[in-house]
Structures are given as C-alpha cells and as structure tokens.
Amino acid sequence: MPRTSHPQSAFLLTKREAAAYLGIATRTLDDWRTAGAIPFIQRPGYVRFMQSDLDAFLQQHRWEARKVRPFRPRAGKRDSISEAQ
C-alpha cells in the first residue's frame, strides 16, 4: 500500500529547519525542547516541530515596541567640541 502524506506533514520541520526558522542554534533548540519551553513531536528515531507551534511560540515571546520621545538637544546648549575651537 503506498504511503500518503498527511496534509500537515509539509509543515513539520526537522530540528535543523526549526532552528533556522527561529534564527537560533540547534543546541539552543535542544535546550528549549528539554526544558519544555517549545512544543515538539517525537517518534522513534526523530523529532519534528510544527511550524504553527513555532509561530505561536514566537508570538507569545514577542515584545511590543515602547513609544519614546525623539531626542532633541535643549536650546542654548552647545557642543563641547565647538566651544573648544
């Protein structure tokens, strides 16, 4: 009987692919997996990561940018270099 591919198998990533997708080293991915910080699928002989799980992980650890005021030098202050000349 021929094997048919599961529809989500295209979204299963190897350890190397998952690490590249996250922009981290494979060792870091192993550490996160061991610590239970990131979901994974384990079968005899291999480990896979679902891309949707990685996307959710990234979204959960996303930091929003803070609004900051632009830097504007105060009026009347001169650069110390120009004063020395």
C-alpha beads as a LAMMPS data file, in Angstrom:
LAMMPS data file: protein, C-alpha beads

85 atoms
84 bonds

1 atom types
1 bond types

-500.0 500.0 xlo xhi
-500.0 500.0 ylo yhi
-500.0 500.0 zlo zhi

Masses

1 110.0

Atoms # bond

1 1 1 0.000 0.000 0.000
2 1 1 1.526 3.373 -0.970
3 1 1 2.179 5.863 1.795
4 1 1 0.216 9.041 1.575
5 1 1 1.486 12.200 3.074
6 1 1 -0.507 13.783 5.874
7 1 1 -1.655 17.306 4.888
8 1 1 0.250 18.841 7.798
9 1 1 3.475 16.966 7.059
10 1 1 4.549 19.860 4.840
11 1 1 4.534 21.996 7.976
12 1 1 6.644 19.619 10.050
13 1 1 10.195 20.850 10.383
14 1 1 13.349 18.967 11.278
15 1 1 15.492 20.218 14.142
16 1 1 17.824 21.988 11.726
17 1 1 14.925 23.578 9.812
18 1 1 13.188 24.664 13.021
19 1 1 16.386 26.210 14.394
20 1 1 16.927 28.095 11.128
21 1 1 13.283 29.230 11.139
22 1 1 13.705 30.633 14.664
23 1 1 17.173 32.025 13.960
24 1 1 18.827 30.072 16.761
25 1 1 21.416 27.305 17.110
26 1 1 20.250 23.678 17.131
27 1 1 21.768 23.341 20.600
28 1 1 19.537 26.162 21.862
29 1 1 16.527 24.425 20.326
30 1 1 17.538 21.207 22.112
31 1 1 17.796 23.121 25.399
32 1 1 14.358 24.690 24.916
33 1 1 12.871 21.302 23.996
34 1 1 14.416 19.622 27.049
35 1 1 13.144 22.425 29.290
36 1 1 9.648 22.032 27.834
37 1 1 9.635 25.594 26.542
38 1 1 8.721 24.670 22.979
39 1 1 6.278 22.038 21.669
40 1 1 7.564 19.147 19.553
41 1 1 6.586 15.779 18.129
42 1 1 8.776 12.832 18.976
43 1 1 8.705 9.476 17.212
44 1 1 11.218 6.672 17.449
45 1 1 14.323 7.979 15.753
46 1 1 13.342 11.590 15.096
47 1 1 11.928 14.837 16.456
48 1 1 9.796 17.244 14.456
49 1 1 8.392 20.708 15.092
50 1 1 5.144 22.076 13.705
51 1 1 5.598 25.433 12.029
52 1 1 2.319 26.657 13.549
53 1 1 3.672 25.824 17.038
54 1 1 6.843 27.774 16.288
55 1 1 4.776 30.739 15.067
56 1 1 2.704 30.622 18.281
57 1 1 5.899 30.414 20.358
58 1 1 7.303 33.488 18.606
59 1 1 4.048 35.383 19.096
60 1 1 3.990 34.552 22.826
61 1 1 7.543 35.830 23.267
62 1 1 7.114 38.969 21.219
63 1 1 7.837 42.312 22.831
64 1 1 5.947 45.388 21.751
65 1 1 7.988 48.457 20.973
66 1 1 7.696 51.252 23.510
67 1 1 6.857 54.740 22.444
68 1 1 9.775 57.018 23.173
69 1 1 10.232 60.687 22.643
70 1 1 12.709 61.623 19.945
71 1 1 15.948 63.115 21.220
72 1 1 16.072 66.885 20.891
73 1 1 19.002 68.816 22.342
74 1 1 17.966 71.582 24.685
75 1 1 18.129 75.115 23.327
76 1 1 21.142 77.120 24.436
77 1 1 23.410 74.116 24.936
78 1 1 26.434 73.960 22.674
79 1 1 28.565 71.017 21.747
80 1 1 31.708 70.951 23.894
81 1 1 33.849 70.341 20.798
82 1 1 32.659 73.514 19.091
83 1 1 33.287 75.529 22.269
84 1 1 36.896 74.364 22.438
85 1 1 37.643 75.625 18.926

Bonds

1 1 1 2
2 1 2 3
3 1 3 4
4 1 4 5
5 1 5 6
6 1 6 7
7 1 7 8
8 1 8 9
9 1 9 10
10 1 10 11
11 1 11 12
12 1 12 13
13 1 13 14
14 1 14 15
15 1 15 16
16 1 16 17
17 1 17 18
18 1 18 19
19 1 19 20
20 1 20 21
21 1 21 22
22 1 22 23
23 1 23 24
24 1 24 25
25 1 25 26
26 1 26 27
27 1 27 28
28 1 28 29
29 1 29 30
30 1 30 31
31 1 31 32
32 1 32 33
33 1 33 34
34 1 34 35
35 1 35 36
36 1 36 37
37 1 37 38
38 1 38 39
39 1 39 40
40 1 40 41
41 1 41 42
42 1 42 43
43 1 43 44
44 1 44 45
45 1 45 46
46 1 46 47
47 1 47 48
48 1 48 49
49 1 49 50
50 1 50 51
51 1 51 52
52 1 52 53
53 1 53 54
54 1 54 55
55 1 55 56
56 1 56 57
57 1 57 58
58 1 58 59
59 1 59 60
60 1 60 61
61 1 61 62
62 1 62 63
63 1 63 64
64 1 64 65
65 1 65 66
66 1 66 67
67 1 67 68
68 1 68 69
69 1 69 70
70 1 70 71
71 1 71 72
72 1 72 73
73 1 73 74
74 1 74 75
75 1 75 76
76 1 76 77
77 1 77 78
78 1 78 79
79 1 79 80
80 1 80 81
81 1 81 82
82 1 82 83
83 1 83 84
84 1 84 85
